[in-house]
Amino acid sequence: MSIRKVVIDEVLTGSIASEVGIEEGDIIVSINGQKLSDLIDYRYLCADDNLEVEIQKPDGEVWVCDIEKDFDEELGLRFKQDTFDGIRRCVNKCVFCFVDQMPPGMRESLYVKDDDYRLSFLHGNFVTLTNLSQQDMERIIHMRLSPLYISVHCTDPLVRSEMLGNKKAAKIRLQLEKLADAGIEMHTQIVLCPGVNDGIYLEQTIEYLATLWPAVKSVAIVPVGLTGFRQNLRHLRKFNFEEAELLVELIHNYQKTFLKEIDNPFVYLADEFYILAEKDFPETEFYGDFPQLENGVGLSRLFYDSFYTHEAELPDSLPDIKNVALVTGVSGQKVLMPVVERLNKIKNLRVSLVPVHNRFFGGNVSVTGLLTGRDILETLKDNGKYDEVLLPSVMCKRDEQIFLDGTTPGELENALNTPVRVIDISNEAKHLIEIIQNYV
């Protein structure tokens, strides 16, 4: 990939960069004579005490800034993208690819199939390693880019190659072993497809990954997501109750064994499996340090733990009647029901749990994080009048309040003529209780 211009998007006030005259819109030509391909290069080079930063101004004038600083002191620069040479695109043709089955009308960035090890290191994006060159592998090891988040799916070479539609997928064991030998930590995931990589293949995958402990820190198992837009794609089906029930028992037995052998549960099921199997979520000890919350693993247990820890802070009553809608996906309804029942014991508080069916994606998509503003609006506009609508922040982009279809909570608020509040996903239960306290 060719290196693009490293354009500075923001210069923090009072920073070193600001003091030496570096401005927004300037271009970094090099640092200590080195070109930059990504944010990793920038951070690595800026760790030096003495920097020679070559800057090109918008009018073409070139500056050379000699900077002396402390080892851990930042320059104070921000960039629009973390990869200056573009994003490494996915070269696979996965049978379960969610992007291939997405409807039109979503944010443009959601249709980009990235498979970039740098975004894995920087942001926890899952990568398959199928587009990893020898140079990339050497860089990961040399710069100790750890942890990485890796989509394994299956360690049987033939099954993995077939699932990913890529012959290079067969060498996953060699890649994992090389990273493990170099001390690179890895969090792995398995997108489980009934009749494809479950059964004996799943057991083989778990047991093989366990041999790479402690380099492989965790294994998350998530169900295949099937939308209503799978035309001309391989037939896949969702898990049924009996299969989910057997899977919960299998993983629980593995967890008990791993807790005994390595003092860590190691392998985890996505919350959706427990909901489908109509089983209680495991106790906290079976989630370790909750290493894969972003994958929908342990969110419900963490929510319950937080809620019941702070339950005593709830008021006994409100001075006036307050009607509140708590919006969720269909699968989240079962999780939130006991919490809503507890909240409705507060005098004058009326909390309505509003499950939203995902018409936008269709298929078997029922998780809260894939709801769109339009589906939420269609559900709420015919569902009565509320004093406030509460939305879990998992519905929105990580760093911006915007839904998958490009609409915003503000637009939803205007359309409903009702206050809409987004609950902080990092501490939803505590934030929810604080909201209730503010009603007093």
C-alpha angles and dihedrals in degrees: 000000000000117000113248126208112292098224117189111232099185139009113204115235113255093012126135090253091054092050094054092049102258110152142191110279094031117128124229107224096179145331116223087347094304125121118227124233098173148349090280091063090047094052093043094051094042091058088079120100094226120045134184104199117190111205131186116207121217090256091057097257112141122219129190111206118196108204131186116192145148117280095250097038117114126220091225101238128143130193134201093231132030093215113060095188096052132266122300104242125218114260095188130101099211115192090223099041108152094202090060090058101044121119123237122262101059130121108295093234091062091069092059112105103211122184099170120150089205092061088047090058096040101040110010096254112163117244133186099213091225092121094045114125126205088254090053091051091049091049092051091052096041094048093036094231096191142196104031125186111223132190102218101161092170136002095207101105097219096044093046092048090051093046093049096037089229129107090210088067089076094077095064094117093055091049094048092047093050092051091045092050089053092053096250111154117224138194111199137197137201119204098206119216119187111247093008114069102356128092115035092358091058092049092048091050094050093046093047093049089050089061087063094056128157091027089053100056101182146001119211121195115203128177120249111263114228120189129188090258103077098121113155091005128120114279112258129166136205125250119268129220096265093049092048091049092053091045093053090052092046095051093043089056091049090050093052090051094048092046088055096044104036102010091242132095089224097180124063139184123222113251090248092072093058091048091050092047090046090233129142115256114258119264118266094264089066092062099057108200092339094254098175108041090134087062093058093258115139099352092123095049091047090049093051093046092051094045097050091043090058098031092106089064092066116108121244093228145357124235091233136022112274122191113199132179118212108197123208143155119264093261091048091057092079091050096050099040097088091046092051091048089055093048091051090061087072109099113250093009116117113185116183117197106218115195113198120210111222103238092158094067099021118186116081096323106135106144119120094232093066098054119120131216092245094055091047091051094048090052097045100043091067096036103082135265123304135187090222140001120217121204126187108238090232085083090066136064112279096248101023138046098243130119126230091262092054096255121124138221087247091059089047089052092052093047093050095037085224131114111261121200128188115218115223108252093206090067106006099158094049091045091049091052091048089054091052090048090054090058089069 
